[in-house]
Amino acid sequence: MTLLETKGVTKRFGGLVAVHAMDFTEEEGKIYSIIGPNGAGKTTFFNTLTGIYRPEEGEIHFDGHSLVGRRPDQISALAIARTFQNIRLFGTMTVVENILVGMNNRLRQNSFGTLLHSRAFKAEEDQAFQRTCELMDFVGLKNVGDELASSLPYGGQRRIEIARALASQPKLLLLDEPTAGMNPHETDDAIGLFRRVRDELGITILLIEHDMRVVMGISERITVMDYGEKIAEGTPAEIRSNARVIEAYLGRGAAAEQLAEGGVA
Amino acid sequence: MALNSLKQYISKAVGPLQTLTGGRKAIIATRFMVVYLALTSIWVYFDTQNLLAFLLFLASALLIYYLPMRSKAKLVISLVAALIIVPVLGIRNIFYLEVMFQICLFSSLALGLNIVVGFTGLLNLGYVAFYAVGAYTWAFFGSQQMYLLHSIPGSQPLTNAFLLPADAFYLFAFLGLGVAAIVGILLGLPVLRVRGDYLAIVTLGFGEVIRELANNLDHPLNLTNGPQGITPIQRPTLPTGLLDGLRVILNPIVGHSVTLDEFYNLFFYLITLLVILTVVVVVIRLNSSKIGRAWTAIREDEVAAVAMGIPLVKMKLAAFAVAASFAGIMGVIFAANRTFVSPESFNFLQSINVLTMVILGGMGSIPGVIVGAAAVTVLNVQVLQGLSLGLNDLRQSGGVIPIINFAWKDLSSQLDPAKYQRLLFGLILIIMMIYRPAGIIPEKRRKRMPPGSEKPKELDNNNNSAVEAHQEAHHDAS
């Protein structure tokens, strides 16, 4: 079943066309990637999906809803969650609190229950806390629940961001360069984590990634963007040997050499 | 460096104490607290004009908060102090009740502003406008202003009865709360489109607009009586039977027959105390719910917050409304307490005053903000006035400073410390920003690990007890 479908999505900033006529589909339960050189419009595309930008043209359909014109918080409520390229955590809140914020949309508590500390309120808070502990276990955060999010090392902060996104019980998880700045060992852990997110939680994943090991290792399909346009789409094997992709990454001259040797990566 | 050696010294001094078990420590702390409270109370009781004695007495509030006593002991001691000792000492020297009233009043304002500035990170420089809205709500309906709508301000002496019975005050306390909240939302709707510095400027403008409205709405309809302000405003009635009964008990204790005005001071102290306790509970509960987490998330990163599904406009409006409502109810109480309101009570400096309390105490920190409010109030109405009075005494004593041959009576009145209030505040703020930017008592996040019975985390014993202590502190705060 198609979970996400965009048709002709275009986003301009003044005269610059950051994303142009982007058609994209993702099936439920898959892991897809978007790759492309810096400035290709990948993150802008994510931002139009999540409502941070409103596309000038085109349609976005997700799980039977049209997304264009909806606010980011409404789109989040429809079960799309994301992480950010340059980690955006709530730095002076604890790890637990960060993850609880991700759960906000799922909590039913109202102001009266909150002020009176009703039984339903307490039960929900307890449950939310327990779920938070499970999520911390799931992403591999140990003994840091009460630490301030900003005090954790880089890899830990990435994990919190993923746990926070998972807390909103998404159907689709958008990861914007989730392994940037990680060492090979951490990257391997991350790949394992993404697989478990899909296999154990049944969440569809769309990645933006530069690390070809990650992209080629876990994506079922890859979309390549350059100068705001989709220039190729296909399985990792197809992309690896696609002339336009190699050209976009390495330039025309190098492309010929690479092809002769058997593709990127 | 110096601080570290001080810390070492203290830990050496209290070293033996740390070997005590929790229960034993609590007993010693409780005994110490009772003795401290008793001694300072007795001192204030017999030396009613002594500022130092009163300040030491006030400090017991901090001791109660910090000493490792059991929650029950803390509760009992606080109740005895607030409901028995303060009223008795306050009637001995009625000024102390006024100070306590102002501390409670400003704490409530500061806690409200703290929701907007501290929790949600929206700088509001016109907060006092909501206070004015509450005050004028009761000032208009609790006075004879309704009969003066078509007359020139101050033109005719009033003989008619009041518009509403005095006890409508209680109803208007809630009305003032609601009206201020609505004004908060109305202000918020257009204002929240702007961010950061721009928001500060717009709210500053709003504060001035409300004050100017109060100044100028004496024409064409005389709603506010202009710069002269509205007076008299009614105070709620106190039942004579109850007062007579209280006099039987209180007169011998305080040493004179308690007057009606003194009872009113006591009444307003108790009612603000009730409000501030409610406000504290409301703020703590909101802060540890999804609403409070959403507020802090907005403060930390608006983009991430909205991407996590937090409706920005709704949550910001909620912060504005809750903050405004605290100011509104205190405005009603203020109008009744003073029996007079005028636009001058709600000028820009008042907004800055409340903001100073929040910053000084610690943005986002509930105990911090209350301490900030108390410190600024005491400094304002007691310490500086005390110094001024002291200088005045010197001037009148005809004394001379020996060597330089300077007669105290020649000291210019321009050197009056009370006149340097703002200068002093400025200095304090600068020093705080350099050495302790997070405030006297910085914000602390709630600690929740380990999750009780669920999953024992591999924490060593030291960590465990620290976590428990934190949790206890949190319980006590709520």
Interface residues (C-beta under 8 A of the other chain):
Chain A: T50 I52 R71 P72 D73 S76 A77 A81 R82 F84 R88 L89 F90 G91 T92 M93 T94 V96 E97 L100 V101 G102 M103 N104 N105 L107 Q109 S111 T114 L115 H117 F121 E125 F129 Q130 C133 D137 K142 N143 G145 D146 L148 R164 A165 S168
Chain B: V282 R285 L286 S289 K290 I291 R293 A294 T296 A297 E300 D301 V303 A304 A305 V306 A307 M308 G309 I310 P311 L312 E443 R445 R446 K447 R448 M449 P450 P451 E454 K455 K457 E458 L459 V467
